[in-house]
Amino acid sequence: MWEKPDVGDIVWCRFPQQPRDIPGPKPRPSLVVSISEYDDGVMVKIAYGTSQKTDRLYAGEFVIRKAENKAAYEMAGLSYDTKFDLRQLVEVPWNNQFFAVSPKPAHGQTPKMGSLHINMKRALEAAVEALSLDKK
């Protein structure tokens, strides 16, 4: 099994749809937002990532675009501009049912694609703040 990820890592994941305990049909980038360790293994809370409709952002979303922030894009290990949706969070087991080796294995034979660059901190904070305002 792989070494557990860190918060802020971008991983290759079969993000579950409904029901939440079944891996999704295709892997996609997902952002690790928290990690919990239990006696029977590691659970990873991840945010949904997509390369679709990156020109439209809603409350709780932020995007990593190559043209706007090449360093962040490269550090993330992405192949396309990608937005992450903090409204779609799910906790799944850190195992090969939900995670797969990244298509560009820059970090070895692991699901880790890359990490969130410090330059994305403001965008991430804005997405979190927009979510809290949206709930009021």
Secondary structure, DSSP 8 states (H G I E B T S, - for coil): ------TTEEEEE----SSTTS--SS-EEEEEEEEEEETTEEEEEEEEEESTTTT---TTEEEE-TTT-HHHHHHHT-SS-EEEEEEEEEEEESSTTTB---SS-TTSSSSEEEE--GGGHHHHHHHHHHHHHHT-
